[in-house]
Amino acid sequence: MAIFKISSNGDVVDVRSRAAHPELENEAIRIVKTLPKFKLGEHKGKQVNVRYSLPIIFFIAE
């Protein structure tokens, strides 16, 4: 699971991850940091940060 925020200018910030192994956590963080800019979040006409969680499933390909 990767948890991050979309800042009020559309950037991915404050990336955290939870996984069974530290290497998997680091890989999830690396992947999320490569996401492109997002559309800005709005609330009552103002640009706001948006918290988001993304389930990431790793598997071993044989």
All heavy atoms as TSV, in Angstrom:
chain	resi	resn	atom	element	x	y	z
A	1	MET	N	N	0.846	-1.167	0.000
A	1	MET	CA	C	0.000	0.000	0.000
A	1	MET	C	C	0.891	1.229	0.000
A	1	MET	O	O	1.826	1.323	0.771
A	1	MET	CB	C	-0.892	-0.015	1.240
A	1	MET	CG	C	-1.594	1.263	1.528
A	1	MET	SD	S	-3.250	1.510	0.887
A	1	MET	CE	C	-4.073	0.011	1.142
A	2	ALA	N	N	0.603	2.147	-0.877
A	2	ALA	CA	C	1.305	3.423	-0.931
A	2	ALA	C	C	0.312	4.517	-0.554
A	2	ALA	O	O	-0.828	4.519	-1.018
A	2	ALA	CB	C	1.868	3.673	-2.309
A	3	ILE	N	N	0.745	5.422	0.289
A	3	ILE	CA	C	-0.095	6.522	0.744
A	3	ILE	C	C	0.650	7.808	0.412
A	3	ILE	O	O	1.843	7.929	0.691
A	3	ILE	CB	C	-0.346	6.425	2.256
A	3	ILE	CG1	C	-1.005	5.082	2.577
A	3	ILE	CG2	C	-1.203	7.593	2.739
A	3	ILE	CD1	C	-0.911	4.697	4.027
A	4	PHE	N	N	-0.055	8.754	-0.215
A	4	PHE	CA	C	0.597	9.998	-0.606
A	4	PHE	C	C	-0.428	11.109	-0.723
A	4	PHE	O	O	-1.629	10.873	-0.621
A	4	PHE	CB	C	1.357	9.815	-1.925
A	4	PHE	CG	C	0.511	9.325	-3.073
A	4	PHE	CD1	C	-0.034	10.211	-3.979
A	4	PHE	CD2	C	0.285	7.972	-3.253
A	4	PHE	CE1	C	-0.808	9.758	-5.036
A	4	PHE	CE2	C	-0.474	7.505	-4.307
A	4	PHE	CZ	C	-1.024	8.400	-5.205
A	5	LYS	N	N	0.066	12.322	-0.918
A	5	LYS	CA	C	-0.808	13.465	-1.126
A	5	LYS	C	C	-0.559	14.034	-2.510
A	5	LYS	O	O	0.553	13.968	-3.034
A	5	LYS	CB	C	-0.515	14.575	-0.110
A	5	LYS	CG	C	-0.942	14.260	1.291
A	5	LYS	CD	C	-0.644	15.428	2.199
A	5	LYS	CE	C	-0.939	15.070	3.638
A	5	LYS	NZ	N	-0.549	16.162	4.541
A	6	ILE	N	N	-1.608	14.592	-3.084
A	6	ILE	CA	C	-1.501	15.382	-4.298
A	6	ILE	C	C	-1.556	16.826	-3.814
A	6	ILE	O	O	-2.542	17.246	-3.218
A	6	ILE	CB	C	-2.673	15.099	-5.273
A	6	ILE	CG1	C	-2.827	13.609	-5.566
A	6	ILE	CG2	C	-2.488	15.902	-6.549
A	6	ILE	CD1	C	-1.632	12.945	-6.165
A	7	SER	N	N	-0.473	17.553	-4.028
A	7	SER	CA	C	-0.409	18.933	-3.525
A	7	SER	C	C	-1.351	19.831	-4.311
A	7	SER	O	O	-1.881	19.449	-5.359
A	7	SER	CB	C	1.021	19.465	-3.615
A	7	SER	OG	O	1.384	19.670	-4.961
A	8	SER	N	N	-1.534	21.040	-3.819
A	8	SER	CA	C	-2.448	21.974	-4.472
A	8	SER	C	C	-1.940	22.432	-5.835
A	8	SER	O	O	-2.653	23.097	-6.570
A	8	SER	CB	C	-2.706	23.189	-3.571
A	8	SER	OG	O	-1.486	23.825	-3.261
A	9	ASN	N	N	-0.687	22.054	-6.203
A	9	ASN	CA	C	-0.217	22.353	-7.556
A	9	ASN	C	C	-0.116	21.090	-8.418
A	9	ASN	O	O	0.423	21.123	-9.509
A	9	ASN	CB	C	1.105	23.118	-7.541
A	9	ASN	CG	C	2.241	22.332	-6.948
A	9	ASN	OD1	O	2.066	21.188	-6.534
A	9	ASN	ND2	N	3.408	22.931	-6.899
A	10	GLY	N	N	-0.616	19.937	-7.922
A	10	GLY	CA	C	-0.701	18.716	-8.708
A	10	GLY	C	C	0.454	17.747	-8.559
A	10	GLY	O	O	0.477	16.708	-9.207
A	11	ASP	N	N	1.434	18.053	-7.698
A	11	ASP	CA	C	2.582	17.170	-7.501
A	11	ASP	C	C	2.296	16.097	-6.458
A	11	ASP	O	O	1.514	16.305	-5.526
A	11	ASP	CB	C	3.806	17.971	-7.022
A	11	ASP	CG	C	4.314	18.933	-8.078
A	11	ASP	OD1	O	4.257	18.583	-9.272
A	11	ASP	OD2	O	4.772	20.035	-7.711
A	12	VAL	N	N	2.951	14.945	-6.603
A	12	VAL	CA	C	2.879	13.869	-5.614
A	12	VAL	C	C	3.867	14.214	-4.491
A	12	VAL	O	O	5.046	14.451	-4.750
A	12	VAL	CB	C	3.247	12.512	-6.253
A	12	VAL	CG1	C	3.321	11.426	-5.203
A	12	VAL	CG2	C	2.246	12.147	-7.334
A	13	VAL	N	N	3.380	14.263	-3.241
A	13	VAL	CA	C	4.230	14.607	-2.095
A	13	VAL	C	C	3.907	13.682	-0.920
A	13	VAL	O	O	2.895	12.989	-0.916
A	13	VAL	CB	C	4.043	16.087	-1.665
A	13	VAL	CG1	C	4.506	17.033	-2.757
A	13	VAL	CG2	C	2.602	16.385	-1.304
A	14	ASP	N	N	4.781	13.690	0.081
A	14	ASP	CA	C	4.580	12.934	1.330
A	14	ASP	C	C	4.271	11.459	1.072
A	14	ASP	O	O	3.299	10.914	1.594
A	14	ASP	CB	C	3.471	13.547	2.188
A	14	ASP	CG	C	3.785	14.966	2.624
A	14	ASP	OD1	O	4.980	15.301	2.719
A	14	ASP	OD2	O	2.833	15.727	2.869
A	15	VAL	N	N	5.102	10.806	0.283
A	15	VAL	CA	C	4.880	9.407	-0.080
A	15	VAL	C	C	5.339	8.496	1.054
A	15	VAL	O	O	6.438	8.640	1.568
A	15	VAL	CB	C	5.641	9.042	-1.376
A	15	VAL	CG1	C	5.367	7.599	-1.766
A	15	VAL	CG2	C	5.265	9.982	-2.504
A	16	ARG	N	N	4.467	7.573	1.454
A	16	ARG	CA	C	4.794	6.541	2.440
A	16	ARG	C	C	4.314	5.211	1.893
A	16	ARG	O	O	3.475	5.161	1.014
A	16	ARG	CB	C	4.086	6.823	3.770
A	16	ARG	CG	C	4.565	8.094	4.446
A	16	ARG	CD	C	3.838	8.358	5.753
A	16	ARG	NE	N	2.462	8.784	5.448
A	16	ARG	CZ	C	1.383	8.327	6.065
A	16	ARG	NH1	N	1.473	7.428	7.020
A	16	ARG	NH2	N	0.194	8.756	5.742
A	17	SER	N	N	4.863	4.141	2.444
A	17	SER	CA	C	4.480	2.825	1.962
A	17	SER	C	C	4.505	1.822	3.101
A	17	SER	O	O	5.273	1.970	4.049
A	17	SER	CB	C	5.443	2.385	0.855
A	17	SER	OG	O	5.111	1.105	0.407
A	18	ARG	N	N	3.666	0.791	2.984
A	18	ARG	CA	C	3.675	-0.336	3.915
A	18	ARG	C	C	3.749	-1.612	3.095
A	18	ARG	O	O	2.979	-1.802	2.163
A	18	ARG	CB	C	2.403	-0.363	4.747
A	18	ARG	CG	C	2.369	0.688	5.817
A	18	ARG	CD	C	1.205	0.438	6.735
A	18	ARG	NE	N	0.401	1.660	6.719
A	18	ARG	CZ	C	-0.881	1.715	6.918
A	18	ARG	NH1	N	-1.557	0.626	7.147
A	18	ARG	NH2	N	-1.515	2.846	6.899
A	19	ALA	N	N	4.708	-2.473	3.460
A	19	ALA	CA	C	4.857	-3.750	2.749
A	19	ALA	C	C	5.536	-4.750	3.671
A	19	ALA	O	O	6.042	-4.393	4.736
A	19	ALA	CB	C	5.663	-3.560	1.473
A	20	ALA	N	N	5.581	-5.989	3.227
A	20	ALA	CA	C	6.154	-7.074	4.027
A	20	ALA	C	C	7.673	-6.997	4.118
A	20	ALA	O	O	8.269	-7.595	5.010
A	20	ALA	CB	C	5.745	-8.415	3.433
A	21	HIS	N	N	8.305	-6.260	3.217
A	21	HIS	CA	C	9.759	-6.193	3.192
A	21	HIS	C	C	10.185	-4.764	2.833
A	21	HIS	O	O	9.547	-4.118	1.994
A	21	HIS	CB	C	10.300	-7.182	2.153
A	21	HIS	CG	C	11.765	-7.416	2.259
A	21	HIS	ND1	N	12.682	-6.559	1.707
A	21	HIS	CD2	C	12.463	-8.394	2.869
A	21	HIS	CE1	C	13.899	-7.001	1.948
A	21	HIS	NE2	N	13.784	-8.120	2.669
A	22	PRO	N	N	11.263	-4.258	3.448
A	22	PRO	CA	C	11.709	-2.890	3.161
A	22	PRO	C	C	11.997	-2.625	1.676
A	22	PRO	O	O	11.739	-1.523	1.185
A	22	PRO	CB	C	12.977	-2.738	3.994
A	22	PRO	CG	C	12.840	-3.722	5.093
A	22	PRO	CD	C	12.052	-4.863	4.525
A	23	GLU	N	N	12.506	-3.611	0.962
A	23	GLU	CA	C	12.780	-3.406	-0.468
A	23	GLU	C	C	11.487	-3.186	-1.251
A	23	GLU	O	O	11.457	-2.395	-2.203
A	23	GLU	CB	C	13.547	-4.594	-1.042
A	23	GLU	CG	C	14.992	-4.638	-0.590
A	23	GLU	CD	C	15.767	-5.772	-1.231
A	23	GLU	OE1	O	15.463	-6.134	-2.389
A	23	GLU	OE2	O	16.677	-6.288	-0.568
A	24	LEU	N	N	10.409	-3.866	-0.848
A	24	LEU	CA	C	9.122	-3.666	-1.511
A	24	LEU	C	C	8.564	-2.279	-1.185
A	24	LEU	O	O	7.976	-1.622	-2.045
A	24	LEU	CB	C	8.135	-4.748	-1.107
A	24	LEU	CG	C	8.494	-6.170	-1.537
A	24	LEU	CD1	C	7.472	-7.158	-0.979
A	24	LEU	CD2	C	8.602	-6.283	-3.038
A	25	GLU	N	N	8.750	-1.838	0.053
A	25	GLU	CA	C	8.317	-0.486	0.420
A	25	GLU	C	C	9.040	0.546	-0.427
A	25	GLU	O	O	8.425	1.477	-0.954
A	25	GLU	CB	C	8.589	-0.226	1.902
A	25	GLU	CG	C	7.664	-0.962	2.825
A	25	GLU	CD	C	7.925	-0.649	4.286
A	25	GLU	OE1	O	8.840	0.149	4.592
A	25	GLU	OE2	O	7.199	-1.205	5.127
A	26	ASN	N	N	10.366	0.388	-0.562
A	26	ASN	CA	C	11.153	1.335	-1.350
A	26	ASN	C	C	10.730	1.335	-2.815
A	26	ASN	O	O	10.673	2.393	-3.452
A	26	ASN	CB	C	12.646	1.019	-1.233
A	26	ASN	CG	C	13.172	1.284	0.156
A	26	ASN	OD1	O	12.609	2.063	0.909
A	26	ASN	ND2	N	14.256	0.614	0.512
A	27	GLU	N	N	10.422	0.171	-3.359
A	27	GLU	CA	C	9.996	0.092	-4.757
A	27	GLU	C	C	8.634	0.753	-4.949
A	27	GLU	O	O	8.414	1.458	-5.936
A	27	GLU	CB	C	9.956	-1.369	-5.221
A	27	GLU	CG	C	9.594	-1.542	-6.672
A	27	GLU	CD	C	10.586	-0.946	-7.659
A	27	GLU	OE1	O	11.670	-0.467	-7.249
A	27	GLU	OE2	O	10.276	-0.954	-8.858
A	28	ALA	N	N	7.724	0.564	-4.021
A	28	ALA	CA	C	6.409	1.212	-4.115
A	28	ALA	C	C	6.568	2.734	-4.090
A	28	ALA	O	O	5.932	3.445	-4.869
A	28	ALA	CB	C	5.507	0.744	-2.981
A	29	ILE	N	N	7.435	3.234	-3.219
A	29	ILE	CA	C	7.682	4.677	-3.140
A	29	ILE	C	C	8.285	5.173	-4.449
A	29	ILE	O	O	7.882	6.208	-4.983
A	29	ILE	CB	C	8.590	5.005	-1.934
A	29	ILE	CG1	C	7.817	4.774	-0.633
A	29	ILE	CG2	C	9.116	6.431	-2.017
A	29	ILE	CD1	C	8.664	4.807	0.612
A	30	ARG	N	N	9.240	4.431	-4.991
A	30	ARG	CA	C	9.875	4.823	-6.246
A	30	ARG	C	C	8.847	4.914	-7.369
A	30	ARG	O	O	8.819	5.878	-8.140
A	30	ARG	CB	C	10.964	3.816	-6.631
A	30	ARG	CG	C	11.766	4.240	-7.866
A	30	ARG	CD	C	12.648	3.115	-8.368
A	30	ARG	NE	N	11.880	2.021	-8.957
A	30	ARG	CZ	C	11.344	2.043	-10.191
A	30	ARG	NH1	N	11.485	3.098	-10.953
A	30	ARG	NH2	N	10.675	0.997	-10.643
A	31	ILE	N	N	7.955	3.925	-7.430
A	31	ILE	CA	C	6.936	3.905	-8.485
A	31	ILE	C	C	5.989	5.094	-8.352
A	31	ILE	O	O	5.686	5.781	-9.330
A	31	ILE	CB	C	6.151	2.578	-8.450
A	31	ILE	CG1	C	7.060	1.433	-8.891
A	31	ILE	CG2	C	4.893	2.648	-9.318
A	31	ILE	CD1	C	6.497	0.062	-8.611
A	32	VAL	N	N	5.516	5.357	-7.150
A	32	VAL	CA	C	4.565	6.455	-6.937
A	32	VAL	C	C	5.209	7.798	-7.277
A	32	VAL	O	O	4.564	8.676	-7.855
A	32	VAL	CB	C	4.025	6.438	-5.490
A	32	VAL	CG1	C	3.255	7.702	-5.176
A	32	VAL	CG2	C	3.144	5.216	-5.286
A	33	LYS	N	N	6.483	7.965	-6.972
A	33	LYS	CA	C	7.169	9.232	-7.270
A	33	LYS	C	C	7.314	9.482	-8.766
A	33	LYS	O	O	7.579	10.604	-9.177
A	33	LYS	CB	C	8.531	9.266	-6.593
A	33	LYS	CG	C	8.432	9.494	-5.100
A	33	LYS	CD	C	9.799	9.610	-4.474
A	33	LYS	CE	C	9.705	9.952	-3.002
A	33	LYS	NZ	N	11.033	10.114	-2.407
A	34	THR	N	N	7.120	8.454	-9.608
A	34	THR	CA	C	7.218	8.646	-11.057
A	34	THR	C	C	5.877	9.030	-11.692
A	34	THR	O	O	5.829	9.260	-12.897
A	34	THR	CB	C	7.746	7.371	-11.758
A	34	THR	OG1	O	6.788	6.329	-11.624
A	34	THR	CG2	C	9.095	6.944	-11.201
A	35	LEU	N	N	4.814	9.091	-10.899
A	35	LEU	CA	C	3.505	9.453	-11.452
A	35	LEU	C	C	3.538	10.881	-11.991
A	35	LEU	O	O	4.213	11.750	-11.447
A	35	LEU	CB	C	2.426	9.340	-10.364
A	35	LEU	CG	C	2.123	7.929	-9.859
A	35	LEU	CD1	C	1.170	7.996	-8.668
A	35	LEU	CD2	C	1.531	7.079	-10.963
A	36	PRO	N	N	2.796	11.138	-13.068
A	36	PRO	CA	C	2.769	12.501	-13.623
A	36	PRO	C	C	1.967	13.438	-12.728
A	36	PRO	O	O	1.315	13.000	-11.771
A	36	PRO	CB	C	2.066	12.303	-14.968
A	36	PRO	CG	C	1.197	11.111	-14.755
A	36	PRO	CD	C	1.965	10.213	-13.810
A	37	LYS	N	N	1.985	14.720	-13.068
A	37	LYS	CA	C	1.183	15.692	-12.326
A	37	LYS	C	C	-0.293	15.327	-12.435
A	37	LYS	O	O	-0.750	14.815	-13.459
A	37	LYS	CB	C	1.379	17.095	-12.886
A	37	LYS	CG	C	2.564	17.803	-12.332
A	37	LYS	CD	C	2.472	19.276	-12.647
A	37	LYS	CE	C	3.522	19.956	-11.818
A	37	LYS	NZ	N	3.102	21.224	-11.331
A	38	PHE	N	N	-1.029	15.593	-11.383
A	38	PHE	CA	C	-2.464	15.331	-11.346
A	38	PHE	C	C	-3.230	16.631	-11.541
A	38	PHE	O	O	-2.684	17.720	-11.375
A	38	PHE	CB	C	-2.849	14.746	-9.980
A	38	PHE	CG	C	-2.473	13.302	-9.815
A	38	PHE	CD1	C	-1.169	12.931	-9.543
A	38	PHE	CD2	C	-3.425	12.309	-9.914
A	38	PHE	CE1	C	-0.814	11.611	-9.381
A	38	PHE	CE2	C	-3.088	10.982	-9.752
A	38	PHE	CZ	C	-1.784	10.630	-9.484
A	39	LYS	N	N	-4.512	16.498	-11.869
A	39	LYS	CA	C	-5.386	17.672	-11.885
A	39	LYS	C	C	-5.502	18.164	-10.449
A	39	LYS	O	O	-5.509	17.376	-9.508
A	39	LYS	CB	C	-6.782	17.318	-12.396
A	39	LYS	CG	C	-6.871	17.189	-13.880
A	39	LYS	CD	C	-8.327	17.039	-14.267
A	39	LYS	CE	C	-8.487	17.202	-15.744
A	39	LYS	NZ	N	-9.899	17.147	-16.128
A	40	LEU	N	N	-5.635	19.450	-10.288
A	40	LEU	CA	C	-5.715	20.037	-8.959
A	40	LEU	C	C	-7.030	19.668	-8.273
A	40	LEU	O	O	-8.081	19.625	-8.912
A	40	LEU	CB	C	-5.608	21.554	-9.053
A	40	LEU	CG	C	-4.357	22.072	-9.757
A	40	LEU	CD1	C	-4.396	23.582	-9.832
A	40	LEU	CD2	C	-3.111	21.614	-9.058
A	41	GLY	N	N	-6.928	19.396	-6.964
A	41	GLY	CA	C	-8.127	19.160	-6.183
A	41	GLY	C	C	-8.765	20.494	-5.829
A	41	GLY	O	O	-8.071	21.477	-5.580
A	42	GLU	N	N	-10.091	20.530	-5.820
A	42	GLU	CA	C	-10.800	21.759	-5.458
A	42	GLU	C	C	-11.868	21.464	-4.425
A	42	GLU	O	O	-12.499	20.409	-4.453
A	42	GLU	CB	C	-11.472	22.375	-6.687
A	42	GLU	CG	C	-10.538	23.089	-7.610
A	42	GLU	CD	C	-11.294	23.883	-8.676
A	42	GLU	OE1	O	-12.485	24.208	-8.460
A	42	GLU	OE2	O	-10.678	24.170	-9.710
A	43	HIS	N	N	-12.036	22.410	-3.519
A	43	HIS	CA	C	-13.112	22.337	-2.529
A	43	HIS	C	C	-13.641	23.750	-2.342
A	43	HIS	O	O	-12.898	24.654	-1.962
A	43	HIS	CB	C	-12.599	21.780	-1.211
A	43	HIS	CG	C	-13.657	21.667	-0.168
A	43	HIS	ND1	N	-14.695	20.770	-0.254
A	43	HIS	CD2	C	-13.848	22.357	0.983
A	43	HIS	CE1	C	-15.481	20.903	0.799
A	43	HIS	NE2	N	-14.984	21.868	1.569
A	44	LYS	N	N	-14.914	23.931	-2.656
A	44	LYS	CA	C	-15.563	25.238	-2.567
A	44	LYS	C	C	-14.790	26.301	-3.350
A	44	LYS	O	O	-14.577	27.418	-2.892
A	44	LYS	CB	C	-15.725	25.662	-1.105
A	44	LYS	CG	C	-16.655	24.758	-0.333
A	44	LYS	CD	C	-16.870	25.241	1.076
A	44	LYS	CE	C	-17.815	24.304	1.801
A	44	LYS	NZ	N	-18.065	24.727	3.172
A	45	GLY	N	N	-14.301	25.903	-4.533
A	45	GLY	CA	C	-13.628	26.846	-5.415
A	45	GLY	C	C	-12.160	27.107	-5.103
A	45	GLY	O	O	-11.510	27.864	-5.806
A	46	LYS	N	N	-11.627	26.492	-4.049
A	46	LYS	CA	C	-10.217	26.681	-3.695
A	46	LYS	C	C	-9.433	25.425	-4.008
A	46	LYS	O	O	-9.934	24.311	-3.851
A	46	LYS	CB	C	-10.068	26.996	-2.201
A	46	LYS	CG	C	-10.544	28.356	-1.808
A	46	LYS	CD	C	-10.144	28.636	-0.378
A	46	LYS	CE	C	-10.400	30.091	-0.043
A	46	LYS	NZ	N	-9.892	30.406	1.288
A	47	GLN	N	N	-8.171	25.597	-4.430
A	47	GLN	CA	C	-7.300	24.458	-4.669
A	47	GLN	C	C	-6.839	23.893	-3.331
A	47	GLN	O	O	-6.462	24.638	-2.436
A	47	GLN	CB	C	-6.101	24.870	-5.503
A	47	GLN	CG	C	-6.493	25.325	-6.894
A	47	GLN	CD	C	-5.315	25.859	-7.668
A	47	GLN	OE1	O	-4.269	26.118	-7.121
A	47	GLN	NE2	N	-5.518	26.040	-8.962
A	48	VAL	N	N	-6.905	22.559	-3.193
A	48	VAL	CA	C	-6.568	21.909	-1.931
A	48	VAL	C	C	-5.683	20.689	-2.170
A	48	VAL	O	O	-5.642	20.139	-3.273
A	48	VAL	CB	C	-7.838	21.465	-1.163
A	48	VAL	CG1	C	-8.679	22.660	-0.752
A	48	VAL	CG2	C	-8.659	20.498	-1.992
A	49	ASN	N	N	-4.967	20.257	-1.125
A	49	ASN	CA	C	-4.230	18.999	-1.162
A	49	ASN	C	C	-5.234	17.858	-1.064
A	49	ASN	O	O	-6.274	17.989	-0.414
A	49	ASN	CB	C	-3.268	18.894	0.013
A	49	ASN	CG	C	-2.166	19.924	-0.054
A	49	ASN	OD1	O	-1.813	20.412	-1.115
A	49	ASN	ND2	N	-1.611	20.255	1.090
A	50	VAL	N	N	-4.905	16.720	-1.685
A	50	VAL	CA	C	-5.776	15.551	-1.641
A	50	VAL	C	C	-4.950	14.358	-1.187
A	50	VAL	O	O	-3.898	14.077	-1.751
A	50	VAL	CB	C	-6.389	15.260	-3.034
A	50	VAL	CG1	C	-7.242	14.010	-2.995
A	50	VAL	CG2	C	-7.185	16.443	-3.528
A	51	ARG	N	N	-5.408	13.679	-0.142
A	51	ARG	CA	C	-4.736	12.467	0.336
A	51	ARG	C	C	-5.249	11.277	-0.461
A	51	ARG	O	O	-6.441	11.190	-0.764
A	51	ARG	CB	C	-5.029	12.274	1.817
A	51	ARG	CG	C	-4.121	11.287	2.455
A	51	ARG	CD	C	-4.280	11.224	3.934
A	51	ARG	NE	N	-5.229	12.198	4.461
A	51	ARG	CZ	C	-5.580	12.289	5.706
A	51	ARG	NH1	N	-5.084	11.474	6.581
A	51	ARG	NH2	N	-6.439	13.179	6.112
A	52	TYR	N	N	-4.342	10.366	-0.799
A	52	TYR	CA	C	-4.708	9.245	-1.653
A	52	TYR	C	C	-3.964	8.000	-1.199
A	52	TYR	O	O	-2.813	8.085	-0.773
A	52	TYR	CB	C	-4.333	9.574	-3.104
A	52	TYR	CG	C	-4.951	8.679	-4.129
A	52	TYR	CD1	C	-6.259	8.863	-4.548
A	52	TYR	CD2	C	-4.233	7.629	-4.672
A	52	TYR	CE1	C	-6.833	8.022	-5.489
A	52	TYR	CE2	C	-4.795	6.790	-5.609
A	52	TYR	CZ	C	-6.098	6.996	-6.017
A	52	TYR	OH	O	-6.650	6.168	-6.934
A	53	SER	N	N	-4.606	6.852	-1.291
A	53	SER	CA	C	-3.915	5.589	-1.019
A	53	SER	C	C	-4.090	4.695	-2.241
A	53	SER	O	O	-5.144	4.663	-2.874
A	53	SER	CB	C	-4.437	4.911	0.240
A	53	SER	OG	O	-5.784	4.574	0.097
A	54	LEU	N	N	-3.020	3.979	-2.567
A	54	LEU	CA	C	-2.996	3.164	-3.771
A	54	LEU	C	C	-2.523	1.766	-3.408
A	54	LEU	O	O	-1.380	1.600	-2.979
A	54	LEU	CB	C	-2.044	3.798	-4.782
A	54	LEU	CG	C	-1.828	3.084	-6.099
A	54	LEU	CD1	C	-3.110	3.126	-6.935
A	54	LEU	CD2	C	-0.699	3.756	-6.860
A	55	PRO	N	N	-3.373	0.763	-3.538
A	55	PRO	CA	C	-2.918	-0.598	-3.263
A	55	PRO	C	C	-1.978	-1.051	-4.379
A	55	PRO	O	O	-2.278	-0.891	-5.557
A	55	PRO	CB	C	-4.198	-1.424	-3.239
A	55	PRO	CG	C	-5.207	-0.611	-3.966
A	55	PRO	CD	C	-4.781	0.811	-3.889
A	56	ILE	N	N	-0.819	-1.571	-4.005
A	56	ILE	CA	C	0.151	-2.097	-4.959
A	56	ILE	C	C	0.410	-3.540	-4.585
A	56	ILE	O	O	0.756	-3.845	-3.443
A	56	ILE	CB	C	1.454	-1.290	-4.923
A	56	ILE	CG1	C	1.187	0.161	-5.321
A	56	ILE	CG2	C	2.497	-1.921	-5.849
A	56	ILE	CD1	C	2.387	1.061	-5.239
A	57	ILE	N	N	0.230	-4.435	-5.558
A	57	ILE	CA	C	0.414	-5.869	-5.307
A	57	ILE	C	C	1.648	-6.348	-6.082
A	57	ILE	O	O	1.717	-6.166	-7.301
A	57	ILE	CB	C	-0.825	-6.664	-5.745
A	57	ILE	CG1	C	-2.039	-6.185	-4.953
A	57	ILE	CG2	C	-0.599	-8.159	-5.573
A	57	ILE	CD1	C	-3.356	-6.713	-5.453
A	58	PHE	N	N	2.594	-6.897	-5.360
A	58	PHE	CA	C	3.781	-7.460	-5.974
A	58	PHE	C	C	3.603	-8.974	-6.077
A	58	PHE	O	O	3.050	-9.599	-5.183
A	58	PHE	CB	C	5.027	-7.178	-5.129
A	58	PHE	CG	C	5.410	-5.726	-5.090
A	58	PHE	CD1	C	5.040	-4.924	-4.021
A	58	PHE	CD2	C	6.153	-5.171	-6.111
A	58	PHE	CE1	C	5.403	-3.588	-3.977
A	58	PHE	CE2	C	6.524	-3.833	-6.080
A	58	PHE	CZ	C	6.137	-3.051	-5.017
A	59	PHE	N	N	4.070	-9.562	-7.165
A	59	PHE	CA	C	4.042	-11.012	-7.281
A	59	PHE	C	C	5.300	-11.466	-8.008
A	59	PHE	O	O	5.928	-10.695	-8.729
A	59	PHE	CB	C	2.780	-11.499	-8.000
A	59	PHE	CG	C	2.696	-11.089	-9.439
A	59	PHE	CD1	C	3.150	-11.943	-10.441
A	59	PHE	CD2	C	2.173	-9.870	-9.800
A	59	PHE	CE1	C	3.082	-11.575	-11.765
A	59	PHE	CE2	C	2.097	-9.486	-11.126
A	59	PHE	CZ	C	2.546	-10.341	-12.113
A	60	ILE	N	N	5.642	-12.710	-7.830
A	60	ILE	CA	C	6.825	-13.281	-8.438
A	60	ILE	C	C	6.411	-13.955	-9.743
A	60	ILE	O	O	5.587	-14.867	-9.743
A	60	ILE	CB	C	7.498	-14.301	-7.513
A	60	ILE	CG1	C	7.942	-13.611	-6.236
A	60	ILE	CG2	C	8.665	-14.973	-8.212
A	60	ILE	CD1	C	8.436	-14.555	-5.168
A	61	ALA	N	N	6.958	-13.480	-10.856
A	61	ALA	CA	C	6.663	-14.076	-12.164
A	61	ALA	C	C	7.623	-15.245	-12.375
A	61	ALA	O	O	8.815	-15.125	-12.188
A	61	ALA	CB	C	6.829	-13.044	-13.257
A	62	GLU	N	N	7.058	-16.353	-12.754
A	62	GLU	CA	C	7.905	-17.545	-12.976
A	62	GLU	C	C	8.068	-17.853	-14.425
A	62	GLU	O	O	7.316	-17.596	-15.257
A	62	GLU	CB	C	7.281	-18.737	-12.257
A	62	GLU	CG	C	7.300	-18.532	-10.760
A	62	GLU	CD	C	6.714	-19.713	-10.034
A	62	GLU	OE1	O	6.869	-20.865	-10.515
A	62	GLU	OE2	O	6.123	-19.504	-8.991
